Amino acid sequence: MNPQVFRDAYGVPHLQAGDPLTLVHLQGANAAHDRAWQLEFARHRLNGTTASFLGPDALPWDVLARQARLADTAQQCFDALDDDTRAWVTAYVDGVNSVLPSAKAPEFTQTGLTPGAWEPWTPLGVWLAVHLLFAGFPSKLWRTHVAQRLGDEYIGLFTSEGPNTAGSNGWLIPGSATSTGQAIIAGDPHRYIEHPGVYQQIRLECPSYDVLGLAVPGIPGLAHFGHTGKVAWAITNAMADYQDLYAEQLRRTESSVEALGPSGWAPASRHTEVVEVAGADPVSIEVIETERGPIIVDHAGQTLSLRYPPRVLKRLGFEAMPRLLQATTVAEVDAALEDWVEPVNVVFAADVAGGLLHRVAGVVPQRHKANSWRVVPAWDAAFAWDGWHPMPREAVTGPVAMANAREIAAPLGIEFAAPHRSVRIHDLLAERSDWSVDDMPTIHTDTYLGSAAGILDRLPSTGLSAEAVAVRTELLAWDRRMDATSTTASTYAALRKAAIARLADRFSILENPDCPAIFAPYLDVVAHVSFALENLLESADLDVAPILHAALEDVATAKPRPPWGETHQLSPLHPLRTPLFTPAEDPIDLALSGDHHCVWSTSSLPGVTDLCLRASAARYAWDLADRSASAWVVPLGASGIQGHPHHHDQLEHWLRGALIPATGL
């Protein structure tokens, strides 16, 4: 079978080759063709060289990437792969390098960049760069900051159970609750919406397997979402805590550095790197690593090291990726995931024989509980890692949902998503027992906002102006659906924003933290009040009645409100701030329904903006009865090249919550 690329009506590639190595080479070549700029940017990001063309604003990331030793960790993880997996990853990189040097994209002209060669370990570095902040270690900086400014007793006050990291929805419906008698797996991963998109729809076919799914450009195989015809799998973020920050004491001389550990002073490695910055002088940085891990904060008298499993184990879990492609049963998916490391995921899988799987996959260290809450002292043996947690699993006895809540992964973390999405999906699934793939958008697009009760149930009833009474009456009669056409949804959002602003004023003492620029957004007071709003409203330490009274009056003076979709608009991110539409194109109305705690999760930053920054990076519905009936959609399209016919030809489907055929060839 000669290597071939076919495309469906939406430009989604169907790759065919005669063997797995030729196929993965073709996957790399296809990624470079369809997503050339995305791959080049990812390579610069892992190497900490983005400031060389983006300028000083990109310097904080470049410093972090270098000090966290992403490229070195990727090399070590690659070298530790078994021979077969190393050859498979290398074949993918060879495919990238066969196309990328001659690939075209408007961004290359805009930046003057010439695509560079990928190293064999580059995909592992891309994976590390994507997931370095995934487990939320900056939240430990925030809690430590809260304890320092307010006292240790307040360290849990801002526990958010909210949108402080990436999340997802997912659900598994056993055959006993479907119209076909075979299982359905469906859901949608939630991430910042970027253009090009973070997922690439693709089908990979050779004599050994035929798999369709969602690939991450720059990464071989289908790590997160796939359907082999006989077995399908999907994941959500487990919200596990597996990265630690240690306060270090360093002793420096001109020729050496030592760090104080539990056994006393020990040598630390040190070298200097130079970061090139477009439009500014180069910046020289120290890269230091102690026995705990690399120093990522050396600022204002604070020196912190980061300990994370891939650096410790020299493993990422790439060994699982080719095995997933070859899986035909739930047992084989389960066995492949025993090698998984990062990120830690909750996994659903189902096969045509009726096998079902619900487990957590990844690596989480066992250590003192304080490690999960805050920065801990490197010199105290009580905070050292001590083995690894067993990964939880549960039997599937009926429809089950995973939405980052405190459920199967509860032993592995301390902060999870609020339960609203999970509860709502479970409630919807319980309504019937004849589900089909065609019904999945009714779940994907549910706009009921369970968290609205936190404010609405506390609205004052006395001492209000006539205008505020009218607003209160409108809100209490509202169906609590965040529909784009709803003016009451917009009124609720305005009330929430006003309440957040007034609550944030109560915590002005937390403003202006002295930290490196890369972490400043993670220590923003308004953002944390927004994340923790429900918990703050329930706090016995706060008198929230006057806050809600004043917020209600604030909103009453600004009536009438526009429909929610006029301000709740999709705002895709691009490193060059490139507009989504070219001047030659007619722009599409980017109005969105939903909100963070809706199943139709379209997250803004309440208190700051209504613009949607994070939402479904893809939606999928895997049918085990007939794979050709499966469906999916991405926010934009198959091509990463602006102006291409398939750059955003799925956008209108995605905006209204529709799916397109997953095997439309």
C-alpha positions, 0 to 999 in steps of 0.5 A: 500500500503506497502512502496516500492522503485522502480528504473528506468534504471538510478537508479532514485527512485520511492517511493510508500506508503499508506499515505503522512506521510509514504511516506515522511518517506520513502523519508527521508530513501531513501535520507539517503541511496542514499546521506548519506555523503551529508546529514551528511555534511549538518547537520554539516554545519548548526551546524557549526561543519565542521572544526572538520573534515575538519580542519582550512580551514572550520573554517570561515564558522563554525563561520558564521553559529554559529554567524548567529544563523542558528540552533537556527533559524531553531528550532524557525521556526520548533516550529512555524509550524502548527501541520500537517507540523511539523508532516510531517517534523518529519516523514521525519527526522524519515526516515533519522534516520532509515537509516543514522546511518548504511549508508555507504559512502567512505567519512565516512572512509576518515574522520572517521565520524560516522553519527549523529542523525538528530533533527526534525528541521534539514531540516529547518537548512539545507535549511537555510545553503544553502540559507544564502548567496543566497540573496547576502548580502556580496555585501553590504560589497563590495559596502561599501568598494568601497565607503570607498576607492573610494568615495560614487559616485563610489558605483554603478560603479561595479553594475554587473548585473552579476554572483554574486549569483545563477541563473537559466533559465526557460520558460513557453510555453502556449498551443497556442505555442506547438504541443499538445495544452498543456503547457510546462515548462522547464529550468535549475537552475544554481548552483555550481556543486557539487558531490553529486549533489544538486538536486535529481530526484525522484517520490513520490506516495501515494493515495493522490498524485503522483508527480515527480520532483527535491528534495533537499537532506535533505528537504522533498517534492519538493519545486522548481520543480514538476509535479503532472500530472495535474499541474507543477511548476518551479522557478528561483532566483528572485534576490530580496534583503531581507537581511540587514547589520547594523553597530552596536555600542556595550557597553560591561561589564563583564556581559552584552552587550548593542547595540545602536538602534533608541530608545537608548541603549538596551540589546543584548544577548550574549553567548560563543561557542567553535568550534572544529578544526581538527589539531588545538586548539579549538576556542572560539567565542562570539555569540551576537544578537541585536534587528536588528539581530545576529552580523556576523562581529566583526572585525577590529573595524567594528561590523555588524548585519544581519537582515533576514526574517526567523530570524524575522518572525520565518518562512521559508515557509515549510508549502507550501511544502506538499501543493504543492504535493497535488496541481492539479491546478495553483490556488492551487499552487498559494495559497500554495506559499502565505506561502513561505518565503525564498528564494524569487523566480520567479515561473511559473506554468501551469495546464491541464485546461489551467491555467497559473501562473507567480509570485514572491513568498517570503518575502521582507522587505520595507525599505530605499533604502540605505539598499539595497546598503550598510551597514546602521547605526543601531541607525538611525530609517530611516533604520528600516524595515517597513512592506513587499513588495507585491509580483508581478505577471503578466498575461501570454499571450504568451511564457515567460522566466525567467532568473534572469533579471530585469523583474517581480521582478524589484521592489524587488532588485537592482542588477539582471542578465544581460539580455542576457539569457532572451532576447535570450530565448525570441527570440528563443521561438518567432521563432515557435509555435509548440514546443514540449518537444523533442525540449527543448534541442535546447534552453537549449544548445544555445551557443550564447554569447550576451555579447560579443558585449561589447568587440568586438564592441569596438576593436581598428582598428588602431595601431595594429601589424599584429598579432593583426589585424589577431586576430581582423579579426578572432573575428569580423567574429566569430558567437559569439557561445561559442562551446567547439570545437571553437578555436575562442571562446577560443581566445575571452575568452583569450581577455576577461581575458586579459582585466579584468586583465588590468582593475583590475590593475586600481583598485588596491586601492580596494585590501586587504580589512580588513574583516573576511576570509569568506567574502574575496572572495566576496571582490575580485577585479578581481572577481568584475571587471569580474562581472561588465565588461560590465558596466566598459567598458561603464563607462565614467570614464574609457578610455578603448581603451588603455586597449582593445588595449593592451589586443588584443596584449597580445592575439596575442602573444599567438596564436594559441589557443586550442578549448574552451573545452580544458580549459573550463572543468567541475570542480565539488566541493567536501568538501574533494576535492575528485576526480570525478572518482575513480582510477578504472574508465576511466575518461570522457572528461569534456569539456563544451560548453557555458559561463555565459551569454549563455543560456547554462550557464556554468560559470567560473570566467573570469580573473581567470580561464576557469574551469566551477564552476557553471552550470545547477544543473539539466535540466527539461522539464515538459509536461502538455499534457503527463507527461510520455513525460517529461524529465530531467537530472542532472550533475552526477547521482542518487547515491551520493556514489562514485563508484556506477553504478549510481554515474555519469551515466547521466554525458555524457548526461548532458555534451552534453545537452541531456535529459533522460525520467523523468518517465523511470520506 
